[in-house]
Amino acid sequence: MTEAIKDVLLVEDSPGDVRLAQEVFRDADEAVRLHVAMDGVEAVAFLRQQGEYANAPRPDVILLDLNLPKMDGRQVLHHIKEDEALKTIPTVILTTSAAEADIVKSYELHANCYLTKPVQLEAFEALVKSVSDFWLTKVKLPIEGKS
Amino acid sequence: MALNGIKQVLLVEDSPGDVRLTQEAFRAADESVRLHVASDGVDAVAFLRQEGVYADAPRPDVILLDLNLPRMDGREVLVLIKSDASLKTIPTVILTTSDASADIAKVYEMQANCYLRKPGELDAFEALVKSINDFWLTKAILPERAREP
């Protein structure tokens, strides 16, 4: 796992946040390949390898924003955790919402973890780095279904 | 997050040595962690349901759960947690010596929030406890305690 490529799917509609996450992952871990879906429909197509995503890899970890165009992050989470083939993929919510209802609902929908996006650049970078350190280094990820 | 800044952690672990190590590592990492220990699955469930001697037990912010436990297996404890409407939102981190990929996939299917393997070396064990504290008890946003005394 340490040497292998780690595929991360970032579902995020803010280009600035995407850019930042790409930079932090690049610095933190060269083995990470970050894929981006800009809305919920794209995310589901990626995960189901539909259309232009026919050759998309199965992500090791998904980072999912809640407020997304076309299909909401909550719906994407529901799709992931209801799908036998996808439900074991750790899905980390990464959102600006700190509303208790969103936190509880996400854990109820079996989000593996809930993180709020800090607004300061350094704090955002530190958070992405800790996601990389913890989820892609310390945590044992399921390898079943990984091609 | 946690009330009064105290972070309640329930460790479900039958090895006294691992319990001791975990206690020491948390004490070194973060003074605001209060570590509760259940040494088998039956005790863990009684703690979570506030039964018997655990009538005044706090709701844990995070549960650290070994898989191989006396009396009631960790997998059974996990199923009980994740099928209980009032307990299912508590992040449950599997911490076990098992490295079998079947176990790993299985517990993610059973909605474990994350799977960590106990390292055999002392330093690595301490580092892992520290990273659990840094990530789950510092960075992660946890649900407010639904249960009030």
Contacts between the chains, C-beta under 8 A, distances in Angstrom:
chain1	res1	chain2	res2	distance
A	87	B	108	7.4
A	87	B	109	6.3
A	88	B	105	5.6
A	88	B	108	3.8
A	88	B	109	5.6
A	89	B	108	8.0
A	90	B	108	7.2
A	90	B	114	6.7
A	98	B	141	6.9
A	100	B	143	7.4
A	100	B	144	5.8
A	103	B	141	5.7
A	103	B	142	7.6
A	103	B	143	5.3
A	103	B	144	7.8
A	104	B	89	5.8
A	104	B	143	4.9
A	104	B	144	7.9
A	104	B	146	7.9
A	107	B	88	7.3
A	107	B	89	3.9
A	107	B	91	7.3
A	107	B	143	5.6
A	108	B	88	6.5
A	108	B	89	5.9
A	110	B	111	5.1
A	112	B	113	4.8
A	112	B	114	6.1
A	113	B	91	6.9
A	113	B	113	6.2
A	113	B	114	7.2
A	113	B	136	7.8
A	113	B	140	5.2
A	114	B	140	6.4
A	114	B	141	4.6
A	114	B	142	7.7
A	115	B	139	6.3
A	115	B	140	6.3
A	115	B	141	6.2
A	116	B	141	5.5
A	127	B	139	6.4
A	130	B	134	6.8
A	130	B	135	6.1
A	130	B	139	5.5
A	133	B	131	7.2
A	134	B	131	6.0
A	134	B	134	7.7
A	134	B	135	4.3
A	135	B	114	7.7
A	138	B	116	6.3
A	138	B	128	6.6
A	138	B	131	5.5
A	139	B	114	5.1
A	139	B	115	6.3
A	139	B	116	6.2
A	140	B	99	7.3
A	140	B	104	5.3
A	140	B	115	4.6
A	140	B	116	6.5
A	140	B	117	5.3
A	141	B	104	7.5
A	141	B	115	7.7
A	142	B	101	7.3
A	142	B	104	5.2
A	142	B	105	4.3
A	142	B	108	5.0
A	142	B	115	8.0
A	143	B	101	5.4
A	143	B	104	7.4
A	143	B	105	7.7
A	144	B	101	6.6
A	144	B	105	4.3
